[in-house]
Amino acid sequence: MKRTVLLGILLLLAGIVAGQSTRVRGKITDAKTGEVLPLVNVVFKGTTIGVTSDFDGLYVIETREPVSELQVSFVGYEPQTVKIIPTAFNAVDFQLVPITFDLEEVKVRPGENPAHAILRNVSDNKKRNNPDEIALYNCTTYTKMELDLTNINPWFKNKKLQKNFGFIFEHMDTSVITGKSFLPVMISEATADYYHRKNPSFSREIVKASRISGIEEDYTLAQFTGHLHGNVNLYDNYIDVFDVKFASPLSDHGLLYYKYFLVDSMQVNGRKTYKIRFHPKGMSTPVLDGEVNIDSASWALQSANVKMMKGLNVNWIRHLVIETKSRLINDSVWFPKQDKIFADFSIVMSDSAKVVSFLGHRQVDYTHVRLNEPIPAEVLKLDNNVVISRDVLKNDENYWDSIRPFALSDKEKQIYGMVDSIKNVPLYHNIYTLLSTVLGGYYDTKYVGIGPYYKMFSFNKLEGARFQLGLRTTTDFSRKIRLSGYGAYGTKDNHFKGGGGIEYMVNELPTSKLKLAYKHDAVQLGAGVNAFTEGNILSSVFSRGNNDRLSLVNQGDISYEHEWRQGISNTFAAQMRTIFSSPYVPFVRPDGQVVNSIQTFSLQLKTRLSRDEIVVRKTFDKFSLGSDYPIVGIDLSMGVKGMFKNDYEYYRVVGTVLYDLGIPPIGTSKFIINGGKVFGKVPYPLLKLHEGNATYFYDTYAFSCMNYYEFASDLWVSLIYEHHFKGFFLGKIPLMKRLKWREVFIFKALIGTLEDRNNGSLADTKAILLFPEGMSSVSKPYFEAGIGIENICRILRVDAIWRLSHRHSVPGQNVQNFAINFSINLNF
């Protein structure tokens, strides 16, 4: 569970470091009127490091270079210079004194905004200057991530907390972005070699060294400490940060979103540079505010400092700041020098809130850039986009001191020891155990986890009250073998149930895993992938009443998963299953004979194909966070007649495509296309039982208004489509936009056919078993559509869904033409 919590933290940071730096924050106003002054130049004296104040008169500036004075200047005002404390946080406000001029009449004639002409040239030269367009290069990266706590003083008024954790206040510092004190609680470092080729497309990051404060050596965590998962490129039209697509200030359509101001032209390293400040025209779509510096000779981005605007429909982030710097390589190519992302995460969005929140920092430095060097053959042979060196965790302090592009401050170095000290506090273990149980579902002792807690009690019509207890081993027991098992008892059927399994990890990365499992339990055939149907208290409480068609099943599985390379994997499996007849799901032959059970034995081959998919890998489990490309699954299975009493020979082919298509600024479309064919004559439990939903929970993969056992097919195709507008319409309504609700459109379609030999609903059927009352073919297409509101209180989604066809009830089916579903989501 420690790794689960940390992976969440790392993914947040990887989607986004203060060392011996001088940090200054303040506000600039007119000394006479008190009005804020935007677009004021602020520089460290004697350097070219500078920013301009934003439209609220605020500025933030930071450097690791040795500086001692800060200077501000603005047309029509007297310049000011102040002393600052080096290598520390400084809060400095300026009140500028206006200069009085005696001028003759000045005539202003309209003309083109000079910033627009510069931006057109930037757009025209993107192909030459965009680092993603470089044909061939490799470089070394150093990535540093830090997680801090802020607003912790009120929380620590508790004497017990002060007694246990009081020593940590020695490590407090101040954030230049928020101006608030913070406590560093985690730091990670990594260095990697990165290789890129544009055509044919190729990218590999070889992580050579990685470490994370307070965490025992973990090979799988090293993949998230590199730079690849958090790349931000301002040349793109939209910048994807935390799954929010911000309009880039260098977008080809930037004039739709921003007002631009040419505020200065200056010399940077002997090159004329234009400073352009931009400000959003509106707030209905995710936009930024800040400034970019453009090289006048090449029209390349030299540096940028941008921040997220307040009031946007973005969850959990109060502040977001992105800084990027580039340098000229071989006097011809501008290449990234440093990228920084800062984010302030909080459940309360007000800056004045006293709720404890997180500050995340991520910095990537690029060195040893080599252009047009052939990629070594041994690198080309590597399978994964992120490759972890076997010695990634075996480096001492001297090694880290030698590879860092800058020295860590004393406070940064002390984080490693401080976090280890926190882990030794007994109260920490109690708090951590509580959180890990709530999030992971299991209460973990050293070697055994007990749970999941949400399945310990439930109820349904077949079993009555159901009690369940499960156990599984932890990684302290073994990182190669995981044992699991559970037992359950129903008070109505007075029947004991249970199951167990063993998993053996042949290899963690890439995954090679052997798994054996067996269960004797009540299951819902024809349920959606994510449906709350089996032994879950939530499915019991929030059922719509049509959850009585459960079947007892004896099922044994053996499978071997082999990941050939990142994005290509196969699973080889065999399954033996006995499904028992019940009063709710009877097995009756056409001649009226009742069949006690049906037995099947099948061999399966599953193939999964993806590209650039982000995968969270734990020791025994992995979870997909999606891809910018379609994810394809192909499942082949074969029933082997005569094996383990199996009487059915059949072949089944199923294909699935999942694709999330970003269409900024109007949101994201999600497609799930599924189709398949069953060859052979089989009883109806072996047909495609289309996914219904008998709960009030929304299940993406199921049809909300469809009942269980309503439709079956041996040839079918379905489409599930959702479009998430992300507040595109509601964000334009003055009163509604404050709620930050977001619109969703849902459309689901299904068509399928049955051969006569498998259609148990016909009057003179030749099928093996009669269909349950009310089940039929879906040769007439089934449609349902709905609208929803998500992000209610930032976590709740509610959908209203209408059934558009098959709206009339039939015997055995109480058709529901309208459904209300809800779900809980934690999204930015």
Stockholm file with secondary structure:
# STOCKHOLM 1.0

chainA/1-828         MKRTVLLGILLLLAGIVAGQSTRVRGKITDAKTGEVLPLVNVVFKGTTIGVTSDFDGLYVIETREPVSELQVSFVGYEPQTVKIIPTAFNAVDFQLVPITFDLEEVKVRPGENPAHAILRNVSDNKKRNNPDEIALYNCTTYTKMELDLTNINPWFKNKKLQKNFGFIFEHMDTSVITGKSFLPVMISEATADYYHRKNPSFSREIVKASRISGIEEDYTLAQFTGHLHGNVNLYDNYIDVFDVKFASPLSDHGLLYYKYFLVDSMQVNGRKTYKIRFHPKGMSTPVLDGEVNIDSASWALQSANVKMMKGLNVNWIRHLVIETKSRLINDSVWFPKQDKIFADFSIVMSDSAKVVSFLGHRQVDYTHVRLNEPIPAEVLKLDNNVVISRDVLKNDENYWDSIRPFALSDKEKQIYGMVDSIKNVPLYHNIYTLLSTVLGGYYDTKYVGIGPYYKMFSFNKLEGARFQLGLRTTTDFSRKIRLSGYGAYGTKDNHFKGGGGIEYMVNELPTSKLKLAYKHDAVQLGAGVNAFTEGNILSSVFSRGNNDRLSLVNQGDISYEHEWRQGISNTFAAQMRTIFSSPYVPFVRPDGQVVNSIQTFSLQLKTRLSRDEIVVRKTFDKFSLGSDYPIVGIDLSMGVKGMFKNDYEYYRVVGTVLYDLGIPPIGTSKFIINGGKVFGKVPYPLLKLHEGNATYFYDTYAFSCMNYYEFASDLWVSLIYEHHFKGFFLGKIPLMKRLKWREVFIFKALIGTLEDRNNGSLADTKAILLFPEGMSSVSKPYFEAGIGIENICRILRVDAIWRLSHRHSVPGQNVQNFAINFSINLNF
#=GR chainA/1-828 SS CHHHHHHHHHHHHHTCCCCSCEEEEEEEEETTTCCBCCSCEEEETTSSCEEECCTTSEEEEEESSCCCEEEEECTTBCCEEEECCTTSEEECCEEECBCCCCCCCCCCCCCCCHHHHHHHHHHHTHHHHCGGGCSEEEEEEEEEEEEEEESCTTGGGSHHHHHHHGGGGGGCEECTTTCCEEEEEEEEEEEEEEEEETTTTEEEEEEEEEEETTCCCCTGGGGGSSSGGGCCCTTSSEEEETTEEEECTTCTTGGGTEEEEEEEEEEETTEEEEEEEEEESCSSSCCEEEEEEEETTTCCEEEEEEEECTTCSCSSEEEEEEEEEEEEETTTEEEEEEEEEEEEECSSCCTTCCSCEEEEEEEEEEEEEEESCCCCHHHHTCCSSEEECTTTTCCCHHHHHHHCSSCCCHHHHHHHHHHHHHHTCHHHHHHHHHHHHHHHSCEECSSEEECCGGGSEEEETTTEEEEEEEEEECTTTCSSEEEEEEEEEETTTTEEEEEEEEEEEEETTTTEEEEEEEEEEEECTTBCTTCCCSSCHHHHHTBCSCCCCCEEEEEEEEEEEEEEETTEEEEEEEEEEEEECCSSSCCBCTTSCBCCEEEEEEEEEEEEECSSCCEEECSSCEEECCCSSCEEEEEEEEECTTGGGCCCCEEEEEEEEEEEEECTTSCEEEEEEEEEEEESCCCGGGSEECCBCCBSBCCTTSCTTCCTTSBEESEEEEEEEEEECTTTTGGGSTTTTTTTCEEEEEEEEEEEECCGGGCTTSTTCCSSSCCCTTCBCCCSCEEEEEEEEEEETTTEEEEEEEECSCCSCBTTBCCCSEEEEEEECCCC
#=GC SS_cons         CHHHHHHHHHHHHHTCCCCSCEEEEEEEEETTTCCBCCSCEEEETTSSCEEECCTTSEEEEEESSCCCEEEEECTTBCCEEEECCTTSEEECCEEECBCCCCCCCCCCCCCCCHHHHHHHHHHHTHHHHCGGGCSEEEEEEEEEEEEEEESCTTGGGSHHHHHHHGGGGGGCEECTTTCCEEEEEEEEEEEEEEEEETTTTEEEEEEEEEEETTCCCCTGGGGGSSSGGGCCCTTSSEEEETTEEEECTTCTTGGGTEEEEEEEEEEETTEEEEEEEEEESCSSSCCEEEEEEEETTTCCEEEEEEEECTTCSCSSEEEEEEEEEEEEETTTEEEEEEEEEEEEECSSCCTTCCSCEEEEEEEEEEEEEEESCCCCHHHHTCCSSEEECTTTTCCCHHHHHHHCSSCCCHHHHHHHHHHHHHHTCHHHHHHHHHHHHHHHSCEECSSEEECCGGGSEEEETTTEEEEEEEEEECTTTCSSEEEEEEEEEETTTTEEEEEEEEEEEEETTTTEEEEEEEEEEEECTTBCTTCCCSSCHHHHHTBCSCCCCCEEEEEEEEEEEEEEETTEEEEEEEEEEEEECCSSSCCBCTTSCBCCEEEEEEEEEEEEECSSCCEEECSSCEEECCCSSCEEEEEEEEECTTGGGCCCCEEEEEEEEEEEEECTTSCEEEEEEEEEEEESCCCGGGSEECCBCCBSBCCTTSCTTCCTTSBEESEEEEEEEEEECTTTTGGGSTTTTTTTCEEEEEEEEEEEECCGGGCTTSTTCCSSSCCCTTCBCCCSCEEEEEEEEEEETTTEEEEEEEECSCCSCBTTBCCCSEEEEEEECCCC
//
